[in-house]
Amino acid sequence: MRRDVVTVKTGPRDDLQGLRFQTLVDCIQSNVPPVPTPLALEIALVADALRGTTTPLDFEYWAGDVGHHFAISSSKGGKGRLLSSIVRFCRPAECLELGTAYGMSTRFILGTKPCLHLTTIEGHQPTHARTSSELIARYGSAVDCRLGFTADVLPELAPSIAPIDFMFHDAAHTEQDYIRDFSLIVDSLAPGAVILIDDIRWEDPRFHKGPANTYRGWQAIAGHSRVRHAVEVDESIGMALLR
């Protein structure tokens, strides 16, 4: 599974973290490694159960059911292989996820050693209630599930879990959200940390009124002084290495 990679910012990668990041990029460009079969089967069964869940689910601008929302919002196999590869090659110990949703990306991250601990934040209470109990039952103390919007949770949370080695942003998708969340967490990111920003060209009127301008938000993050190297994967995901 080869992915298109475009470099948007070039910087030094001659230390251990930089070499691991370069190995990751090389693999993404040639063939993203598959998820180990036992983990893939475990996650596939969870996904299959969620797809068949018809419990009603309503948002401000959209109404449907859990199964349909899962299908249009969750990380699937392709993104899961990317998350698994980041953990495999960059070897983060402390991870942060913004946007738990149904816990698919959480499972890809924690299911791939050597990630030791992940804190995940979800702003939608019904989804948090459903997902957090399942994740804690599966991963115990390795996962910390927080309820709340990132703007409210991050100011207090970030210093307490520093240093963070990997951050996955899959929460609210707007220019303002991307920039604000990164500014709230950047001082808690370790030197050599990797960040992954999902949906950098997202526009979906079902879930956001008016232009989201996500790409401008990603460009602002990539231009930050702590970002030493940044790439875009398939024009939809931003990935960066920090100094």
N, C-alpha and C positions, 0 to 999 in steps of 0.2 A: 504494500500500500504506500505508494509514493505521493508525497504532498508537495505542492508548489510553495517555495520559500523565497521571499523577497527581503533583502536587507534594507532597512530604512535608517539605521544608524550604526556606524562602525566604530569599535573601540577595542582596547586591549583584551586579549583572552589568553594570556601567557601564564596564568597561575592555574592551580588545580581546578578551581571552580570554572574558570574560563575554558579549560581543556575539556571538562565534562560537558559544558554547554555546547562546545563545538561538536563533540561526539553526538550529542542529541540532535543538533541541526543536521549533521551529515546523515543520520539515520532517517530523519523526517524526509529528507530529499531523496533517499534511495528506497527505503522500505521501513515504515514504522513497525517496530517489532510487535508481534501478536501478544495479546494478554494470555497468561498461562491458562491452560484448559480448565482446571478446577475452578479458578476465579471466574472465567468467562461463563461457565455453566451455572455457577451460583448466581451471578448477576442476571443472566438470561431468564432464570426462573422468577426472580423478583420483577423484572421488567414485564414478563408475560402476565403475571398476576395483576400488575398495575394497569396494563392495557385493557384488561377485562373488567376493571372496576367502574361501575356506572353511578357511583355516588354523586349527587349534584354538587357543582362547584361554581361559585359566582364571584366575579370581580367587578370593579367599577365600570369597565367598558366591555366586559365579555362574560358570557354565561354558558356553561356546558356541564361536563362531568369530569371526574378525576382521570379516567382512562384517556379521554381526548386531550385534556390539558397535559398529561404526561407525554403523550405522543408528540406534541408540538413544542415542549419546553425542556425536555430532559436530555442529558448527555447520553449518546448512544455509543455503539461500538467504535466508530472512527475516532471520536473525541476521547473515548475511554482509552484507546491505545496510545493516544498522545499523552494523556495524564499519566498513564502507567509508565510510559517511557521517561517522562520528566522525573518521576520518583526513582526509577531504576538507575538512570545515569547521573542525576544531580544529587541524589541521596539526601534529601531534606529530612531533618529530625522533627522540626516544628512547622506545621502547615496551617494555613488559614484559608478558609473558603467563604466567600461572600455570595450567598444565595444557595441554600441547601436544596430547595425544591423537594424532589422525591428521593434524594440521597444517592443517585446513580454515580455522580462524580466522586462523592465521599467514598463509595465502595471501591471505585477504581484506585483512588489514592491510598486508602488504608489497606486494601488487599494486596498492594504491591510493596513489599518490604524494600528499603528499611525505614519508611516513614513511621515514627514512633508515636506521634500525637497530632491530631487535627482538631481545630476549633472551627465550627461552621455556624453561620448566622442566617436566619430566615425571618423575613418580615411578615409573612402571611400566617396567621395563627392556626387555621385548620390544617394547613400543610405541615407546619412545624409540629403540631401535636401528633399527627400521624407518623411522620418520618422519624422524629427524635426517639420515640420509644423503640422503633424497630432498629435504629442504628445503635442505641445504647445496649439493647439486648444482644446485638451481634458483636460489637467491638468493645463494650465495657468502658473502662477508664481511658481508652485510647482516643475516644471522641468526646468533645464537649459541644453540645448543641445549645445555641443561644437563640432566644426569640427577640425580635426587634428589628427596626430599620438600622442600616449601617451608620447613618448620621448620628443616631442616638447611642448605639452600642460601642462603636469603635473608640471614641475618646477615652472611655474608662478601660476598655478591654486591651487595647494595643500595648500599653506599657507593661501589663501584667504577663503577657505571653511572649514578649521579646526575648531573644532575637528570633525572628521568623525567617525560615529558609525558603519557603515557597508560598506564594499567594495566588489563588485562583479567583478571579472576579467574574461572577456570573449572576450578579444581583441586578438592581435597576439599571436599565440601559439608556442613559442619556449622557451628553457631554458633561453636564453639571455633576451627575452622580460619579462618573469616572474620575473626574478631577478632584472632587471633594474626598472621595474614599481613599484615593491614593495619597492625598495630602495628609489625611488622618493617620495613615499607617506607615508612611515612608520612613519615619524615624525609628520604627520598630523592626524594619527589614534588615537582616544581617548583610554584611559585605559578602558578595557572591550569591545573594538570593536571586531566585528566578520568579518572575511574575507572568501570569497568563491572563490575558484580558479577552473574554469571549465576546462574539458578536460586535466586532468593531465597525461594522457597516449596517447595523441593525436599524430597521424602520418598520414598525408594525402598528398600524392605527387601531388594531383590536385591543392593544394594551397600553398605548400612549397616544395622546392627542397632541398634534403639532409635531414639528421636526425634532427628532431625538439628537441628531448631530453627533452620533457616537464616534465617528471617525475623527472629528476634531478633538474629542476628548482623549482618544488614543494618541493622537499626534502630540498633544500637550504632555502626556505621560512619557512618551518616547523622547521628548525633548528635555526632560528633567535632567538636572546636573548629575544625579546619582545613577542614571541609566547609562551604562557604558556600551552596550550593544543591544540592538533591537531588530526583530524580524517580524514579518507578517506571513502567516500560514494560510494558504488558499484564500487570501484576501478577506478572511473572516475572523481570524484570531491573531491577536498581538502577543508576542512573547519577548521578554527582555531579561537581560542579565544586569544586576546592579553592582556598582562599585562600593 
